[in-house]
Amino acid sequence: MRRPLAIIVFAQAAGAVMSLLSVPFCAQILGPEAAGILGLSASFQIVVFLLDGCNTVTRMVALHSTQTAGTRLAAALVAYAERVYLKIAAFGSIVCILGALPLAQLLESRSELPVSVMGPALALVGANAFLKLLASQYRGGVVGLQAQVTANMVALGANTVRFPLAVLATLLIPDLRFLLVLQTVSFLLEAALLRRALQSRLPRISAGEIATGGKLWFEQGRFLAITVGLATLGAAASQADKFFLAAKLNLADFGAVSLVTLLSAGLFVLATPIHQIFLPRLATAKDTSERQRTQIALLTVLWCFCWPVMATAAMAAEPLARLVSPSGSFNQALLAEAFVYWGVGNGLAVISTGLYLTFFATGNLRRYALVQGVVLMVYLPAAWVSLETYGVSGAGIAFLACQLVLLILLGFAMRTLGFSLPRLAPVLILPTFAIAGVWIGRAAAGPLPAASLAEAFSSVAVVFLLSLGVCISGFLYWARSKSASPVGASHL
């Protein structure tokens, strides 16, 4: 277990590092407005992923592949999903290509990019989102067969095309359209390789068996409808502020905020292999006790990943802003504000996703939907009013508060799955102390030195290493206190 986990984490970490290094570099070359287009691309991908069935494919394949019929049912499920999502990808791409030029003309007055550049760029943004959606369904099947190593090695190859080669291409051809074409190639490559991996593990099936897979999907219709509804709520909670900012700011300032949100999304990339490893285990747990132990282990690992990054984003915001925009082409004040609020808020969102996986794996989504719906009804008007009143800082505070309240309420909602409050105490208490700790540290230290790139790098490195040390110490204390418990290394 430990060796595959190391390979998976390495593949995902390499992809995250490539993304974190290449995105600001390309944005510096192409300019703030190109970064704004990339930010819109990321937000549009999340909207398109409301249709994502990756986790559903993973769950159904993991459950049915362990039954008597074996991998034939899994093959039928995957084949039917492929038929549906190929049609969705084709239709969505055509609509985006046809609508790109009118949208570019609409945005022309708020941007210095010519329509001849913005039109094809927006068309590629739309097509890439739907190609990524298609690749995600193949990934769900591979992960459901518990072949996470294969899935993540394929992702590593695609990320190599998407990021390092994109940097080289941007140096040679500084054109946003060419960068997006390379992304198109990477999504096509990823989909093709994942499809090939599925074909090598699943048997050939007849058209009648594919129809059986369709019946299994329709039997899950209510569950799928709830999943899509939850995805809609999640997208609204995570992206509403981005669309509000896009409507309020010019494309250059929006590009500054988008650059930070793209970088902080690296947390989700790092957490993806952890989620993929624990989801099949949560879905196939033999009893409530085993599921609880797996959930606690999952949350502990997620905290160890997220807290050092959250603390660094909050306490070293100014040095981070200096590092991601060394030439000063972006608004440095906006970058620092975005790091403080969205860096910490996205870290809390990753932890909330860990709680969501348990609701999802057990098919018990009603209470989760209720909590998220209530938080969203309060958050949407609060985000808009905060943006109108206090600007970017107000929108960031509203986003951070939303993620913190959502995480704490989900912790209480876990009681419906048999979790006791004493076992959930770390989930409920740690977020509050984490936020309070980084704010106290920021207030005590003040703005860290960032006059030069060397000073900025030193400040970021010191804060990150100190935060990592605190996190590792806490993890070792937790492991020692649980050494006599039945959690076991297999869950880690």
C-alpha angles and dihedrals in degrees: 000000000000096000095052089045090053091050092048094048091047092051093048094042090051090052092048093048092049089050094046092050099041102043097063091040093054090043090054091053097042097038138239095292092055087051087054090055090049089050091052087049092056092048092047091051090056090051091050090048088067081089093050116130097178097115091041091052090048093050096046095044091048091051099042098040089065093056128091094268087060122188096352091078089046090051091051092051093049094046093052092047089051092054093050097045095045088060092045092049093048095047094044093049092051092050092050093049092050093046098045098086097050090048091050090052089050092053095043095095092056098046141055092215111107119241089243088066101033096049098057090038092056091046090054091046090057096044092047092053092056093044089053089050090054093048089051092061092054089048090053091056094048092049091046088059086053092244093134093146091060093045093051096044088054089050090051091055092048092047090052089060092040098051122014094036089045090056091052091046091050090053091052098036111021095198125126091213093058091050090054091048089057089052089053090054091049093052091048090049092049093049093048095049094046090049089051090050090054093048091054092053102038129064124242112264137195129247089256091057090050087055088053088055088053090053090052089052092050091048085060091049096117092047091048091049090053090047092053090047091052091048088053091051091046093050091048091050094048102035107031091088091051092055091045089052091047089054093047105038132057116253094260095054090042087053090059093054091041091054090060094045090051091051094046088052084072086082090066090049091053091046095049097084090048091052091046093052096047100040096072089044092051091047095050099038110139097221144356093269093057091046091052093051091049092049094050090049090049093052092047092053091046092052091051089055099042109038099066090050092047092050092048092049092052101040100036100037096130095049090047090052089051092050097049092046107032093159093052093235090134126063101267095200092053091048092052093048091049092050092053097051108024095038092057094036093054090050090057089047090058090054091049089054088058089058091046091058091065093051089047096046092052094043089237101130103139097088091043090052091050093052094046093045093053093048091048094052089056096039101053097060091037092054093050094045091046091050092049092047105036104015123221093346091057093051090048094050091049091051093048093047090049093054093046094049091045092052094049094046091048088053090057091044089057087076088079088067092055099267115144121223094240090058091046094047093102090052092051100038104036096065092055094047091043093055093042091048096053092045092050089048092049092049092048097046098038121201108343121230114280105152091123135022090251092054092046092050092047092050093050093045094050094049093046094048092047091048091047090051092053090048094049091048090053092048092050090050090051092048092050092049090050097042091105094046125093094246093108133188092271089078092054 
